[in-house]
Amino acid sequence: VIKITIEGMTCSGCEAHIESEVNKLEGVLKVDADYEAANTIVQYDETKVDLLNIETAILSTGYKIVK
């Protein structure tokens, strides 16, 4: 499980967009984006997908990851 801080989400539509893209990855078990908390929690199988793939999927939606 990883918690990723994301900049730029402003509504539930933003959450759905991120959740949809990350859920497309094989090995992702659960995605919970929260625009009010400005983060996304991802539960995933580390043998099937890595953090870089998850971050790339989030970045492809146009939002920024805060490190």
PDB file of N, CA, C and O in Angstrom:
ATOM      1  N   VAL A   1       0.853  -1.181   0.000  1.00  0.00           N
ATOM      2  CA  VAL A   1       0.000   0.000   0.000  1.00  0.00           C
ATOM      3  C   VAL A   1       0.894   1.237   0.000  1.00  0.00           C
ATOM      4  O   VAL A   1       1.858   1.327   0.760  1.00  0.00           O
ATOM      5  N   ILE A   2       0.554   2.180  -0.862  1.00  0.00           N
ATOM      6  CA  ILE A   2       1.317   3.426  -0.957  1.00  0.00           C
ATOM      7  C   ILE A   2       0.355   4.608  -0.942  1.00  0.00           C
ATOM      8  O   ILE A   2      -0.726   4.553  -1.529  1.00  0.00           O
ATOM      9  N   LYS A   3       0.763   5.676  -0.264  1.00  0.00           N
ATOM     10  CA  LYS A   3      -0.015   6.918  -0.245  1.00  0.00           C
ATOM     11  C   LYS A   3       0.755   7.948  -1.057  1.00  0.00           C
ATOM     12  O   LYS A   3       1.904   8.263  -0.747  1.00  0.00           O
ATOM     13  N   ILE A   4       0.113   8.475  -2.103  1.00  0.00           N
ATOM     14  CA  ILE A   4       0.756   9.416  -3.007  1.00  0.00           C
ATOM     15  C   ILE A   4       0.045  10.761  -2.904  1.00  0.00           C
ATOM     16  O   ILE A   4      -1.172  10.838  -3.078  1.00  0.00           O
ATOM     17  N   THR A   5       0.797  11.813  -2.623  1.00  0.00           N
ATOM     18  CA  THR A   5       0.231  13.159  -2.555  1.00  0.00           C
ATOM     19  C   THR A   5       0.136  13.720  -3.969  1.00  0.00           C
ATOM     20  O   THR A   5       1.106  13.699  -4.728  1.00  0.00           O
ATOM     21  N   ILE A   6      -1.047  14.221  -4.309  1.00  0.00           N
ATOM     22  CA  ILE A   6      -1.309  14.697  -5.664  1.00  0.00           C
ATOM     23  C   ILE A   6      -1.807  16.134  -5.628  1.00  0.00           C
ATOM     24  O   ILE A   6      -2.657  16.495  -4.815  1.00  0.00           O
ATOM     25  N   GLU A   7      -1.262  16.943  -6.523  1.00  0.00           N
ATOM     26  CA  GLU A   7      -1.644  18.349  -6.627  1.00  0.00           C
ATOM     27  C   GLU A   7      -2.550  18.545  -7.840  1.00  0.00           C
ATOM     28  O   GLU A   7      -2.269  18.034  -8.924  1.00  0.00           O
ATOM     29  N   GLY A   8      -3.636  19.287  -7.649  1.00  0.00           N
ATOM     30  CA  GLY A   8      -4.474  19.663  -8.780  1.00  0.00           C
ATOM     31  C   GLY A   8      -5.862  19.053  -8.811  1.00  0.00           C
ATOM     32  O   GLY A   8      -6.686  19.451  -9.634  1.00  0.00           O
ATOM     33  N   MET A   9      -6.144  18.088  -7.928  1.00  0.00           N
ATOM     34  CA  MET A   9      -7.497  17.519  -7.895  1.00  0.00           C
ATOM     35  C   MET A   9      -8.438  18.524  -7.244  1.00  0.00           C
ATOM     36  O   MET A   9      -8.116  19.089  -6.198  1.00  0.00           O
ATOM     37  N   THR A  10      -9.612  18.752  -7.863  1.00  0.00           N
ATOM     38  CA  THR A  10     -10.548  19.736  -7.316  1.00  0.00           C
ATOM     39  C   THR A  10     -11.959  19.200  -7.108  1.00  0.00           C
ATOM     40  O   THR A  10     -12.803  19.900  -6.548  1.00  0.00           O
ATOM     41  N   CYS A  11     -12.235  17.966  -7.548  1.00  0.00           N
ATOM     42  CA  CYS A  11     -13.601  17.449  -7.436  1.00  0.00           C
ATOM     43  C   CYS A  11     -13.612  15.923  -7.526  1.00  0.00           C
ATOM     44  O   CYS A  11     -12.576  15.294  -7.738  1.00  0.00           O
ATOM     45  N   SER A  12     -14.790  15.346  -7.362  1.00  0.00           N
ATOM     46  CA  SER A  12     -14.916  13.891  -7.437  1.00  0.00           C
ATOM     47  C   SER A  12     -14.636  13.370  -8.846  1.00  0.00           C
ATOM     48  O   SER A  12     -14.248  12.214  -9.015  1.00  0.00           O
ATOM     49  N   GLY A  13     -14.829  14.210  -9.846  1.00  0.00           N
ATOM     50  CA  GLY A  13     -14.489  13.816 -11.214  1.00  0.00           C
ATOM     51  C   GLY A  13     -12.991  13.602 -11.368  1.00  0.00           C
ATOM     52  O   GLY A  13     -12.550  12.703 -12.084  1.00  0.00           O
ATOM     53  N   CYS A  14     -12.216  14.436 -10.693  1.00  0.00           N
ATOM     54  CA  CYS A  14     -10.757  14.283 -10.693  1.00  0.00           C
ATOM     55  C   CYS A  14     -10.377  12.947 -10.051  1.00  0.00           C
ATOM     56  O   CYS A  14      -9.522  12.221 -10.558  1.00  0.00           O
ATOM     57  N   GLU A  15     -11.022  12.641  -8.938  1.00  0.00           N
ATOM     58  CA  GLU A  15     -10.771  11.372  -8.262  1.00  0.00           C
ATOM     59  C   GLU A  15     -11.059  10.202  -9.195  1.00  0.00           C
ATOM     60  O   GLU A  15     -10.256   9.276  -9.303  1.00  0.00           O
ATOM     61  N   ALA A  16     -12.201  10.246  -9.865  1.00  0.00           N
ATOM     62  CA  ALA A  16     -12.610   9.161 -10.758  1.00  0.00           C
ATOM     63  C   ALA A  16     -11.629   8.996 -11.912  1.00  0.00           C
ATOM     64  O   ALA A  16     -11.337   7.874 -12.326  1.00  0.00           O
ATOM     65  N   HIS A  17     -11.122  10.107 -12.431  1.00  0.00           N
ATOM     66  CA  HIS A  17     -10.164  10.061 -13.539  1.00  0.00           C
ATOM     67  C   HIS A  17      -8.886   9.338 -13.117  1.00  0.00           C
ATOM     68  O   HIS A  17      -8.400   8.464 -13.835  1.00  0.00           O
ATOM     69  N   ILE A  18      -8.351   9.694 -11.977  1.00  0.00           N
ATOM     70  CA  ILE A  18      -7.137   9.049 -11.470  1.00  0.00           C
ATOM     71  C   ILE A  18      -7.404   7.581 -11.165  1.00  0.00           C
ATOM     72  O   ILE A  18      -6.621   6.715 -11.556  1.00  0.00           O
ATOM     73  N   GLU A  19      -8.501   7.292 -10.472  1.00  0.00           N
ATOM     74  CA  GLU A  19      -8.827   5.908 -10.128  1.00  0.00           C
ATOM     75  C   GLU A  19      -8.969   5.048 -11.378  1.00  0.00           C
ATOM     76  O   GLU A  19      -8.493   3.913 -11.406  1.00  0.00           O
ATOM     77  N   SER A  20      -9.611   5.570 -12.397  1.00  0.00           N
ATOM     78  CA  SER A  20      -9.815   4.834 -13.640  1.00  0.00           C
ATOM     79  C   SER A  20      -8.486   4.483 -14.305  1.00  0.00           C
ATOM     80  O   SER A  20      -8.286   3.346 -14.732  1.00  0.00           O
ATOM     81  N   GLU A  21      -7.588   5.445 -14.393  1.00  0.00           N
ATOM     82  CA  GLU A  21      -6.298   5.202 -15.055  1.00  0.00           C
ATOM     83  C   GLU A  21      -5.433   4.221 -14.274  1.00  0.00           C
ATOM     84  O   GLU A  21      -4.833   3.322 -14.863  1.00  0.00           O
ATOM     85  N   VAL A  22      -5.363   4.384 -12.959  1.00  0.00           N
ATOM     86  CA  VAL A  22      -4.514   3.506 -12.150  1.00  0.00           C
ATOM     87  C   VAL A  22      -5.089   2.089 -12.119  1.00  0.00           C
ATOM     88  O   VAL A  22      -4.334   1.117 -12.122  1.00  0.00           O
ATOM     89  N   ASN A  23      -6.405   1.965 -12.089  1.00  0.00           N
ATOM     90  CA  ASN A  23      -7.037   0.641 -12.078  1.00  0.00           C
ATOM     91  C   ASN A  23      -6.786  -0.154 -13.351  1.00  0.00           C
ATOM     92  O   ASN A  23      -6.963  -1.372 -13.356  1.00  0.00           O
ATOM     93  N   LYS A  24      -6.377   0.508 -14.430  1.00  0.00           N
ATOM     94  CA  LYS A  24      -6.078  -0.193 -15.685  1.00  0.00           C
ATOM     95  C   LYS A  24      -4.810  -1.040 -15.580  1.00  0.00           C
ATOM     96  O   LYS A  24      -4.602  -1.949 -16.384  1.00  0.00           O
ATOM     97  N   LEU A  25      -3.970  -0.746 -14.599  1.00  0.00           N
ATOM     98  CA  LEU A  25      -2.704  -1.453 -14.452  1.00  0.00           C
ATOM     99  C   LEU A  25      -2.917  -2.832 -13.840  1.00  0.00           C
ATOM    100  O   LEU A  25      -3.621  -2.981 -12.842  1.00  0.00           O
ATOM    101  N   GLU A  26      -2.299  -3.834 -14.453  1.00  0.00           N
ATOM    102  CA  GLU A  26      -2.371  -5.185 -13.898  1.00  0.00           C
ATOM    103  C   GLU A  26      -1.615  -5.198 -12.575  1.00  0.00           C
ATOM    104  O   GLU A  26      -0.494  -4.697 -12.489  1.00  0.00           O
ATOM    105  N   GLY A  27      -2.225  -5.768 -11.557  1.00  0.00           N
ATOM    106  CA  GLY A  27      -1.599  -5.836 -10.248  1.00  0.00           C
ATOM    107  C   GLY A  27      -2.121  -4.808  -9.263  1.00  0.00           C
ATOM    108  O   GLY A  27      -1.829  -4.889  -8.070  1.00  0.00           O
ATOM    109  N   VAL A  28      -2.891  -3.840  -9.747  1.00  0.00           N
ATOM    110  CA  VAL A  28      -3.493  -2.856  -8.844  1.00  0.00           C
ATOM    111  C   VAL A  28      -4.749  -3.478  -8.244  1.00  0.00           C
ATOM    112  O   VAL A  28      -5.639  -3.917  -8.973  1.00  0.00           O
ATOM    113  N   LEU A  29      -4.818  -3.514  -6.925  1.00  0.00           N
ATOM    114  CA  LEU A  29      -5.930  -4.152  -6.226  1.00  0.00           C
ATOM    115  C   LEU A  29      -7.012  -3.159  -5.825  1.00  0.00           C
ATOM    116  O   LEU A  29      -8.201  -3.474  -5.876  1.00  0.00           O
ATOM    117  N   LYS A  30      -6.595  -1.949  -5.422  1.00  0.00           N
ATOM    118  CA  LYS A  30      -7.564  -0.943  -4.977  1.00  0.00           C
ATOM    119  C   LYS A  30      -6.948   0.443  -5.110  1.00  0.00           C
ATOM    120  O   LYS A  30      -5.765   0.644  -4.834  1.00  0.00           O
ATOM    121  N   VAL A  31      -7.772   1.393  -5.537  1.00  0.00           N
ATOM    122  CA  VAL A  31      -7.332   2.788  -5.650  1.00  0.00           C
ATOM    123  C   VAL A  31      -8.376   3.663  -4.973  1.00  0.00           C
ATOM    124  O   VAL A  31      -9.570   3.529  -5.242  1.00  0.00           O
ATOM    125  N   ASP A  32      -7.933   4.555  -4.098  1.00  0.00           N
ATOM    126  CA  ASP A  32      -8.847   5.481  -3.437  1.00  0.00           C
ATOM    127  C   ASP A  32      -8.252   6.888  -3.507  1.00  0.00           C
ATOM    128  O   ASP A  32      -7.382   7.248  -2.714  1.00  0.00           O
ATOM    129  N   ALA A  33      -8.734   7.673  -4.466  1.00  0.00           N
ATOM    130  CA  ALA A  33      -8.284   9.060  -4.602  1.00  0.00           C
ATOM    131  C   ALA A  33      -9.199   9.956  -3.774  1.00  0.00           C
ATOM    132  O   ALA A  33     -10.409   9.736  -3.721  1.00  0.00           O
ATOM    133  N   ASP A  34      -8.621  10.962  -3.130  1.00  0.00           N
ATOM    134  CA  ASP A  34      -9.381  11.875  -2.271  1.00  0.00           C
ATOM    135  C   ASP A  34      -8.917  13.308  -2.552  1.00  0.00           C
ATOM    136  O   ASP A  34      -7.840  13.718  -2.121  1.00  0.00           O
ATOM    137  N   TYR A  35      -9.747  14.060  -3.282  1.00  0.00           N
ATOM    138  CA  TYR A  35      -9.326  15.419  -3.646  1.00  0.00           C
ATOM    139  C   TYR A  35      -9.224  16.339  -2.437  1.00  0.00           C
ATOM    140  O   TYR A  35      -8.379  17.234  -2.423  1.00  0.00           O
ATOM    141  N   GLU A  36     -10.064  16.143  -1.422  1.00  0.00           N
ATOM    142  CA  GLU A  36     -10.012  17.011  -0.244  1.00  0.00           C
ATOM    143  C   GLU A  36      -8.718  16.810   0.539  1.00  0.00           C
ATOM    144  O   GLU A  36      -8.156  17.765   1.075  1.00  0.00           O
ATOM    145  N   ALA A  37      -8.246  15.560   0.602  1.00  0.00           N
ATOM    146  CA  ALA A  37      -6.997  15.259   1.305  1.00  0.00           C
ATOM    147  C   ALA A  37      -5.781  15.401   0.387  1.00  0.00           C
ATOM    148  O   ALA A  37      -4.641  15.337   0.846  1.00  0.00           O
ATOM    149  N   ALA A  38      -6.029  15.593  -0.902  1.00  0.00           N
ATOM    150  CA  ALA A  38      -4.976  15.755  -1.916  1.00  0.00           C
ATOM    151  C   ALA A  38      -4.056  14.541  -1.996  1.00  0.00           C
ATOM    152  O   ALA A  38      -2.843  14.679  -2.149  1.00  0.00           O
ATOM    153  N   ASN A  39      -4.650  13.340  -1.889  1.00  0.00           N
ATOM    154  CA  ASN A  39      -3.823  12.155  -2.026  1.00  0.00           C
ATOM    155  C   ASN A  39      -4.591  10.989  -2.642  1.00  0.00           C
ATOM    156  O   ASN A  39      -5.813  11.019  -2.787  1.00  0.00           O
ATOM    157  N   THR A  40      -3.834   9.978  -2.992  1.00  0.00           N
ATOM    158  CA  THR A  40      -4.390   8.745  -3.519  1.00  0.00           C
ATOM    159  C   THR A  40      -3.699   7.591  -2.818  1.00  0.00           C
ATOM    160  O   THR A  40      -2.473   7.557  -2.716  1.00  0.00           O
ATOM    161  N   ILE A  41      -4.495   6.647  -2.335  1.00  0.00           N
ATOM    162  CA  ILE A  41      -3.950   5.459  -1.692  1.00  0.00           C
ATOM    163  C   ILE A  41      -4.138   4.299  -2.659  1.00  0.00           C
ATOM    164  O   ILE A  41      -5.244   4.040  -3.132  1.00  0.00           O
ATOM    165  N   VAL A  42      -3.032   3.600  -2.945  1.00  0.00           N
ATOM    166  CA  VAL A  42      -3.067   2.504  -3.905  1.00  0.00           C
ATOM    167  C   VAL A  42      -2.601   1.224  -3.220  1.00  0.00           C
ATOM    168  O   VAL A  42      -1.516   1.167  -2.641  1.00  0.00           O
ATOM    169  N   GLN A  43      -3.441   0.207  -3.300  1.00  0.00           N
ATOM    170  CA  GLN A  43      -3.074  -1.123  -2.822  1.00  0.00           C
ATOM    171  C   GLN A  43      -2.725  -1.934  -4.062  1.00  0.00           C
ATOM    172  O   GLN A  43      -3.526  -2.023  -4.992  1.00  0.00           O
ATOM    173  N   TYR A  44      -1.528  -2.530  -4.080  1.00  0.00           N
ATOM    174  CA  TYR A  44      -1.100  -3.226  -5.287  1.00  0.00           C
ATOM    175  C   TYR A  44      -0.195  -4.412  -4.974  1.00  0.00           C
ATOM    176  O   TYR A  44       0.374  -4.515  -3.887  1.00  0.00           O
ATOM    177  N   ASP A  45      -0.080  -5.302  -5.953  1.00  0.00           N
ATOM    178  CA  ASP A  45       0.774  -6.478  -5.871  1.00  0.00           C
ATOM    179  C   ASP A  45       2.139  -6.099  -6.447  1.00  0.00           C
ATOM    180  O   ASP A  45       2.275  -5.892  -7.652  1.00  0.00           O
ATOM    181  N   GLU A  46       3.137  -6.011  -5.584  1.00  0.00           N
ATOM    182  CA  GLU A  46       4.466  -5.564  -6.008  1.00  0.00           C
ATOM    183  C   GLU A  46       5.134  -6.515  -6.994  1.00  0.00           C
ATOM    184  O   GLU A  46       6.106  -6.135  -7.646  1.00  0.00           O
ATOM    185  N   THR A  47       4.636  -7.737  -7.115  1.00  0.00           N
ATOM    186  CA  THR A  47       5.218  -8.677  -8.074  1.00  0.00           C
ATOM    187  C   THR A  47       4.674  -8.450  -9.481  1.00  0.00           C
ATOM    188  O   THR A  47       5.208  -8.995 -10.446  1.00  0.00           O
ATOM    189  N   LYS A  48       3.610  -7.645  -9.604  1.00  0.00           N
ATOM    190  CA  LYS A  48       2.983  -7.417 -10.911  1.00  0.00           C
ATOM    191  C   LYS A  48       3.102  -5.982 -11.415  1.00  0.00           C
ATOM    192  O   LYS A  48       3.064  -5.744 -12.623  1.00  0.00           O
ATOM    193  N   VAL A  49       3.245  -5.037 -10.512  1.00  0.00           N
ATOM    194  CA  VAL A  49       3.325  -3.626 -10.906  1.00  0.00           C
ATOM    195  C   VAL A  49       4.217  -2.898  -9.901  1.00  0.00           C
ATOM    196  O   VAL A  49       4.236  -3.233  -8.717  1.00  0.00           O
ATOM    197  N   ASP A  50       4.952  -1.901 -10.386  1.00  0.00           N
ATOM    198  CA  ASP A  50       5.804  -1.154  -9.463  1.00  0.00           C
ATOM    199  C   ASP A  50       5.336   0.296  -9.338  1.00  0.00           C
ATOM    200  O   ASP A  50       4.473   0.759 -10.084  1.00  0.00           O
ATOM    201  N   LEU A  51       5.923   0.985  -8.386  1.00  0.00           N
ATOM    202  CA  LEU A  51       5.518   2.359  -8.085  1.00  0.00           C
ATOM    203  C   LEU A  51       5.691   3.275  -9.292  1.00  0.00           C
ATOM    204  O   LEU A  51       4.872   4.169  -9.506  1.00  0.00           O
ATOM    205  N   LEU A  52       6.733   3.071 -10.076  1.00  0.00           N
ATOM    206  CA  LEU A  52       6.965   3.913 -11.251  1.00  0.00           C
ATOM    207  C   LEU A  52       5.794   3.831 -12.234  1.00  0.00           C
ATOM    208  O   LEU A  52       5.377   4.849 -12.787  1.00  0.00           O
ATOM    209  N   ASN A  53       5.262   2.621 -12.452  1.00  0.00           N
ATOM    210  CA  ASN A  53       4.113   2.462 -13.348  1.00  0.00           C
ATOM    211  C   ASN A  53       2.889   3.190 -12.801  1.00  0.00           C
ATOM    212  O   ASN A  53       2.142   3.813 -13.555  1.00  0.00           O
ATOM    213  N   ILE A  54       2.688   3.109 -11.497  1.00  0.00           N
ATOM    214  CA  ILE A  54       1.547   3.773 -10.866  1.00  0.00           C
ATOM    215  C   ILE A  54       1.690   5.291 -10.996  1.00  0.00           C
ATOM    216  O   ILE A  54       0.739   5.985 -11.356  1.00  0.00           O
ATOM    217  N   GLU A  55       2.883   5.794 -10.702  1.00  0.00           N
ATOM    218  CA  GLU A  55       3.116   7.235 -10.821  1.00  0.00           C
ATOM    219  C   GLU A  55       2.952   7.709 -12.262  1.00  0.00           C
ATOM    220  O   GLU A  55       2.411   8.789 -12.496  1.00  0.00           O
ATOM    221  N   THR A  56       3.405   6.923 -13.222  1.00  0.00           N
ATOM    222  CA  THR A  56       3.262   7.279 -14.635  1.00  0.00           C
ATOM    223  C   THR A  56       1.789   7.365 -15.019  1.00  0.00           C
ATOM    224  O   THR A  56       1.391   8.267 -15.756  1.00  0.00           O
ATOM    225  N   ALA A  57       0.977   6.430 -14.524  1.00  0.00           N
ATOM    226  CA  ALA A  57      -0.460   6.451 -14.806  1.00  0.00           C
ATOM    227  C   ALA A  57      -1.101   7.711 -14.227  1.00  0.00           C
ATOM    228  O   ALA A  57      -1.948   8.329 -14.873  1.00  0.00           O
ATOM    229  N   ILE A  58      -0.704   8.090 -13.020  1.00  0.00           N
ATOM    230  CA  ILE A  58      -1.242   9.308 -12.404  1.00  0.00           C
ATOM    231  C   ILE A  58      -0.820  10.540 -13.204  1.00  0.00           C
ATOM    232  O   ILE A  58      -1.643  11.411 -13.485  1.00  0.00           O
ATOM    233  N   LEU A  59       0.443  10.612 -13.564  1.00  0.00           N
ATOM    234  CA  LEU A  59       0.939  11.764 -14.323  1.00  0.00           C
ATOM    235  C   LEU A  59       0.262  11.874 -15.683  1.00  0.00           C
ATOM    236  O   LEU A  59       0.095  12.978 -16.202  1.00  0.00           O
ATOM    237  N   SER A  60      -0.128  10.746 -16.266  1.00  0.00           N
ATOM    238  CA  SER A  60      -0.789  10.764 -17.576  1.00  0.00           C
ATOM    239  C   SER A  60      -2.161  11.428 -17.519  1.00  0.00           C
ATOM    240  O   SER A  60      -2.713  11.806 -18.553  1.00  0.00           O
ATOM    241  N   THR A  61      -2.715  11.573 -16.314  1.00  0.00           N
ATOM    242  CA  THR A  61      -4.015  12.224 -16.161  1.00  0.00           C
ATOM    243  C   THR A  61      -3.879  13.747 -16.091  1.00  0.00           C
ATOM    244  O   THR A  61      -4.878  14.465 -16.126  1.00  0.00           O
ATOM    245  N   GLY A  62      -2.640  14.237 -15.992  1.00  0.00           N
ATOM    246  CA  GLY A  62      -2.412  15.677 -15.969  1.00  0.00           C
ATOM    247  C   GLY A  62      -2.221  16.269 -14.585  1.00  0.00           C
ATOM    248  O   GLY A  62      -2.022  17.476 -14.451  1.00  0.00           O
ATOM    249  N   TYR A  63      -2.279  15.439 -13.555  1.00  0.00           N
ATOM    250  CA  TYR A  63      -2.076  15.924 -12.190  1.00  0.00           C
ATOM    251  C   TYR A  63      -0.617  15.769 -11.805  1.00  0.00           C
ATOM    252  O   TYR A  63       0.105  14.971 -12.402  1.00  0.00           O
ATOM    253  N   LYS A  64      -0.178  16.532 -10.805  1.00  0.00           N
ATOM    254  CA  LYS A  64       1.211  16.487 -10.362  1.00  0.00           C
ATOM    255  C   LYS A  64       1.328  15.663  -9.090  1.00  0.00           C
ATOM    256  O   LYS A  64       0.446  15.689  -8.231  1.00  0.00           O
ATOM    257  N   ILE A  65       2.424  14.936  -8.985  1.00  0.00           N
ATOM    258  CA  ILE A  65       2.735  14.185  -7.776  1.00  0.00           C
ATOM    259  C   ILE A  65       3.672  15.046  -6.939  1.00  0.00           C
ATOM    260  O   ILE A  65       4.661  15.571  -7.450  1.00  0.00           O
ATOM    261  N   VAL A  66       3.364  15.189  -5.665  1.00  0.00           N
ATOM    262  CA  VAL A  66       4.181  15.973  -4.743  1.00  0.00           C
ATOM    263  C   VAL A  66       5.053  15.003  -3.958  1.00  0.00           C
ATOM    264  O   VAL A  66       4.551  14.112  -3.272  1.00  0.00           O
ATOM    265  N   LYS A  67       6.358  15.188  -4.068  1.00  0.00           N
ATOM    266  CA  LYS A  67       7.301  14.291  -3.366  1.00  0.00           C
ATOM    267  C   LYS A  67       7.788  14.941  -2.098  1.00  0.00           C
ATOM    268  O   LYS A  67       8.585  14.351  -1.368  1.00  0.00           O
TER     269      LYS A  67
END
